[in-house]
Amino acid sequence: MPGFYRAAGILVCDDVPLDRIAATEGTPLYVYSAATIEARYRAVDEAFAAHPHAMHYALKANSTLAVARLLRGLGSNVDANSGGEIDVALRAGYIPPQIVFTGVGKTQSELAQAVDLGVKTINAESEGELERIDALARNRQTRARVALRVNPDIDARSHPHISTGLKTNKFGIAITDVRQIARRAALRGGLEIVGLHSHVGSQITDLEPLRRAAESLVGLARELRDDGIVIDHLDLGGGLGIS
Ligand SMILES: Cc1ncc(COP(=O)(O)O)c(C=O)c1O
């Protein structure tokens, strides 16, 4: 049986008694259920089966190598939030086209690392960040693939401290400014705009905010297409909550 349960008074994970793991590994230790992670991964993956899609596991949730490797084996890609998480992804066997680099606090050296590796996309949080990525890429005579993180001003209706998609939150480019900024970014020689990204919060237990965010991005993608900017993907988050 997958997950954690008690058998004859002993706590068990994926059929392995925890006291046996404690005896061989020592305590304290962390134990995760691979079977449960796999079941959850497959449930979400299958829900999108009718659409071309890629799943990106947010390493910030748990960057343990064993977990990262397990998910890679299931077909997952990753969302890395720091240079350290990019390193973890590489150590776990992910290749740069499977890595999306996100985050509000990217340093110059982390951006350089992502440009040098040629990650799938750098999700840019602001026009200033686009400028910095452009300069780094042009210095290297390359083009960096970027997605614009859009702040769609949508309430994820989870806990206010983990909400990221309202205009009062620090994350992303205000949806009303995206078209202008994308037009200017498209003229920069070091950038290739390949995606639009939104992440409205974590621990989301109501699908409606995610649906509305997706709709907003589709509308924006159409406007950008009218401007000659053709993107190849929408990057939608955040994660569904645990009840
Ligand atoms: C860009 C991005 N990706 C992923 C996450 C992780 O979100 P979740 O735990 O909802 O999957 C966050 C959380 O703030 C985020 O901002």
The ligand as a Tripos MOL2 file, in Angstrom:
@<TRIPOS>MOLECULE
LIG
   16    16     1     0     0
SMALL
NO_CHARGES

@<TRIPOS>ATOM
      1 C1          7.5110   31.1520   -9.7840 C.3       1 LIG1
      2 C2          7.0960   30.1870   -8.7120 C.ar      1 LIG1
      3 N1          7.0890   28.8780   -8.9950 N.ar      1 LIG1
      4 C3          6.7080   27.9880   -8.0490 C.ar      1 LIG1
      5 C4          6.3530   28.3730   -6.7810 C.ar      1 LIG1
      6 C5          5.9610   27.2990   -5.8340 C.3       1 LIG1
      7 O1          4.6150   27.3190   -5.7450 O.3       1 LIG1
      8 P1          3.7220   26.0800   -5.3270 P.3       1 LIG1
      9 O2          4.1760   25.6720   -3.9750 O.co2     1 LIG1
     10 O3          2.3490   26.6410   -5.3090 O.co2     1 LIG1
     11 O4          3.8660   25.0490   -6.3860 O.co2     1 LIG1
     12 C6          6.3360   29.7360   -6.4390 C.ar      1 LIG1
     13 C7          5.9120   30.1950   -5.0880 C.2       1 LIG1
     14 O5          5.9370   31.3630   -4.7490 O.2       1 LIG1
     15 C8          6.7060   30.6710   -7.4480 C.ar      1 LIG1
     16 O6          6.6730   31.9860   -7.1840 O.3       1 LIG1
@<TRIPOS>BOND
     1     1     2 1
     2     2     3 ar
     3     2    15 ar
     4     3     4 ar
     5     4     5 ar
     6     5     6 1
     7     5    12 ar
     8     6     7 1
     9     7     8 1
    10     8     9 2
    11     8    10 1
    12     8    11 1
    13    12    13 1
    14    12    15 ar
    15    13    14 2
    16    15    16 1
@<TRIPOS>SUBSTRUCTURE
     1 LIG1         1 GROUP 0 **** ****
